[in-house]
């Protein structure tokens, strides 16, 4: 059992209570407090389920700021852009990742 898991369970509880703003604040605090990969992934997953592509992008941008040398951070961001048909954005991200 990890701290990331506790944050996720807390945020998911708020989602079930239909308190999306509160769930977002919880994920934001979790990122500020421990910045674990899993938290970014869970938060982005929530926003994707809600159909908020722009929020997903912001989360992945923060993920890259916190973990610029983590290949998974780059991969999930590229996959997001690919899944929504933004091939040029995906290509630019790949080029940026390679240049780092």
N, C-alpha and C positions, 0 to 999 in steps of 0.2 A: 504494500500500500504506500503510495507516494503523496507528496504534497500536491503535485499536479492533479492526481486523481481526486483529492479532496476538493480542490478548486472546481474541477469539472462537475463533480456531484452537486456541489452547492449551486453552481450556475444552472445545471439541468433541473434542479428543484425549482428554481425561480422561473424557468421556462414552463414547467408544468403548471405553475401558478399563474401563468400568462403575464409575468412581469419581465418582459423582454429588456426593458431599459435597465432594470436591476441586474439581470443576467449579464448584460454587456458591461456594466460597471464592475461586476465581479471578475469577469475575464480580464478586463483592463487592469484591475488591481493585481490579479494573478501574474500578468505579464510584467508589471512593474516590480513585483516582489521577488519572483523567482525566474522569470524569463525562460522557462523550459520549452523545448521543442514541442512536447505533447500539448502544452497549453495553447500555443499558436495554432496547432493542427485542429484541436477541438473547437476553438473559437471560430476558426474559418469554416469548419464543418457546420456549425450552427448557422452561420450567416448564409452558407450555401443552401442549406435546407430551407431557409427563409427567403431565398431568391435574391439576396443582396450582394450582387457581384462586386459593386464598388467597395462595399465594406470588406469583402474578401481580399480585394486588391490591397486595401490599406493594411489589413492584418499581415498579409504576406510581405508588404514593404517593411513593416516593423520587424517581421521575422528575419528578413535579410539584413536590416540594420543591426539586430542583435546577434545574428549568426551568419556573417557574410561568407564564411568559408565552409558552411555546411551545404553539401550538395543537395540534400533533401529540400532545403529551403528554396533553392533555385528550381528544382524539379517540380515541386508542387505548384509554384507560381506559373511556370511554363505550362504545366498541365491544365491549370485553370484557364489560362488564355486560349489554349487549344480547344478546350471543351466548350467555350462560348464562341468559337469561330474567329477569334482575334489572332489570326496567324502571324500578322506583321508584328504585333506586340510580343508574341511568343518568340519569334525570330530575334527581335531586338534584345529580349531577355537572355536568350542563348548567347548572343554575341557579347553582351555585357558580362555574363558569367565566365566566358572563355577569356575575356580580356583581364579579368581580375587575377 
